[in-house]
């Protein structure tokens, strides 16, 4: 049996409820009691819009191709690192998960107050969080893909293969590559996308691991099912405006 809350108690808990910082029993009490006060529904909807805005408040930037190659190269060569103390944001998240209702409510109120009073807060997401989000997005697309396109290696790369997995109507896909040796240090592999008008555009540069494998997100710019073919060629490490090097992987046109 969940606690029945008064109108004032519900109103005080709304910011924490929207941020998901209440435990299961507290959240259930808010939901159960909220039905008795329809006028608070509009206030809850306003908080929801603010929280959604937080995710889109930071301008999106596409990194240059060379940066992606540098990060991948560093990851492959990175030695085992000693265990580090948790970062401040990790300790803060731990506090919000396990802290008292007062602590969590105070944080929720402060966060929403900053957003509502001074505009959306610009911030940088820690790299580990970004990697976690991207990893979960890749796993979701692969697990729930409704379609996939297969690319086969050319005569110079007979064992190489690739698969583009996606959900119909989505503009993001997952590129999986196998049996493709890493490109030379001054080169990269570049994905090309072609639509039904014959227009070709850049899908991004990449390199494979020492095992010849890769799994990465591809942002297509239009629904993936509107792309009729994917190809891969060898290009300079900084990428090219159009294919200039030998073809590595070829996709069949739909």
N, C-alpha and C positions, 0 to 999 in steps of 0.2 A: 504494500500500500504506500503510494507516494504522498509526500507532504503537500497539503493544499496551501498555496501561497496567496497572500493578499495582493491587491493591485499594485501597491507601492513596492512590495518585495519583488514582484515580477519585473516592474519597470527598472529597478536597480540591477537586476540580473540580466537584462536583455543584452547589454554589450558583451558580457562574458559568454552568454549563450551563443551569440552570433559568431564569436571567435572560436567557439568549440573548446573553451577552457573550463567548462563545467564537467563534473563527472557524470556517469550515466544516470544515477539517481536524481541528481540536481537538475539535469537536462529534462528528464522525464517529468519532474514536478513542474517545471516551467511550462512544458508542452500541455500537460493536463490542466493546469490552472489557467493558461492563456485563453482557452476556449471560453472561459467565463467573462473575458474582457475583450470583445471584438475591436474596441477603439485602439487597443495596443498593437493590432495587426499592422496598421500603417507605419507605426514607429519601428516595428520589427523589419518591415520591408525596406525602410530607409537605411537602417543599419546594414542590411544585406547588400544594398547597392554600394555602400562605402567599402565593405570588405571585398566585393568583386573588383572595385576600382583599384584597390591596393595592388592586385596582381598585374594590372595593366598600366600602372602609373609610371613605371620606369621605361623610358624610350628604348625600343628594341634596336639593337645594332648588329649588323652582320660583320663578323671579323674577317680580315683579309685572309686569303687562302694560305699565305705563308705562316700565319700565326697557328693555324690548325696543325700544319705539318710539324712546326716546332714543338707544340705541345705533345703530339703523338710520339715524336722522336725522344723527347725528354722522358715520357712515361715508359718507353721501352728500355731506356738506359738507366732508369732511376734505381739506385741501390736501396737495399732494405733500410728503412728509416727507424730510428729509435722511437719508442712509444712516447707521445707527447701528452702534456696535460690538456684537458679539454679547453677549447676556446671559450671566450666569454659568452658567445651566442649559444654554444652547446650547454653551458652551465645554466643559462637563462631558460632555455627550453626545458631542461630538467626540472628547474624550479617551478615552471608553469604546469608541468605534468604532475608533480608530486606535492606542490605547495598547498597551503590552506586556501579556502575559498576567498578569504579576505585578500591574500596576496594576488591570486589570479584575477579577482575582480578589480583590484587597484590597477593592475597592468592593463586589463581590457579597457577600463575607463580612460586611462592615460593615453593609450594608443588611439582610441577613437576620438578623444578630445583633440589630439594633435592633428588628426586628419580633418575633422570637421572645422576646427578653428583656424588652421593655417594652410589648408590645401593638402593635397596628397603628398605624403612624405617620400622624398627620393632617397633610395638606399641601395646598397650593393648586396646581392645575395652571396653568401660564402660559396666558394667553388665546390666544396663537397656537397652542399645542398643542391646546386645546379646539376652536378653529376648524378645525384640520387634521383632527381626529378626526370632527367633525360633517360636514365636507366629504366625507370618505371614506365616511361612512355614507350620506349622501345619494346619492353616486355609485353605491354598491353597490345601494341599494334601486331606483334608477331603472334601472340596468343589468340587474337580476335580478328585476324586478317580474313577478309572475304574474297580476296583475289591476290594473285602473285604473278609476276613476269619473270621469266628465266632468261639469263644471258649465258652464252657459251663462249669458250675461248677460241681465238683465231688460231691459224696454223702455227704461229709463233708462240702461242700460249695454250697448247692443246688441253692441258689438264685444268685450266682455270675455269671457274664458274661463278655465277652470281645470281641472286634472287632479290627482287623488289617485292616486299610484302606491304599490303595496304588495305584500308577499308574504303568501300565505295563512297564517293562524295568528299573524302578527306583530302587535304592538301599536303599532308605529310606522310612519308613512307619510311620503311626501314630497308637499307641496303645491306645485304649479307654477301660476303665474298669469301671464296675458299680456293686453296691451291694456287694462289697468285703470289709469287715472290715479291718482296718489297722493292719498290722503285729505287733507282740510284739517288744519292743524296741531293743532286741538283734537279731531280725530276719528281713528278707526282703523277698519280692516276687521276683523270678527270672524267666525271660523269656528265653525259649529255642527254638532254631530253628533247623529243621531237613531237610536235602536235600534228593534227591532220592536215594543216596547211603547209607542212614542210618546214615550219619555223623551228630552229634549233637553239637551245639556250643552255647555259651552264648550270649543272646540278651540284657543283662543288668539287674540290680536289680532296684526295685522300691518299693514304698509304696503308699498307698491310703490316701486320705484326711479323715477327721473325718466322712464325709458323705459316705465313701466307694467308692469314685470316683477318676479317674486319666485320664489324657490325656497327652501323651508324645511322642516325636520322638524316633524312633528306627532305628539305623544304622545297616543294615543287612550284609554288606560286599559282597553281590552279588545281582543280580536282585531279587526282592521279589517274582516274579512269578516262580523262580527256587527253592523256599523253599516249601516243600510239607506239612509241619505241624508245628504249634506253640503250645507249652505247657507252663504252669506256675507251679512252685513248691515253697514250703516254704524252705528257706535256711538261713544260718547265715547272719547277717547284712553285712558282708564283701563279701558275694557271695561265690559260689562254682565252682570248675572246672567241675563238673557234678552233676546231680540231686542227692540229698541225703535226702531231706525231703519229706513230703507228697505232692501229686499232688493237685493243687487247681483248675486249669482250663485246659481243654483238647480241642484241635482242631481236626477237622476231617481231615484225610489225603486226599489230592486231588487225 
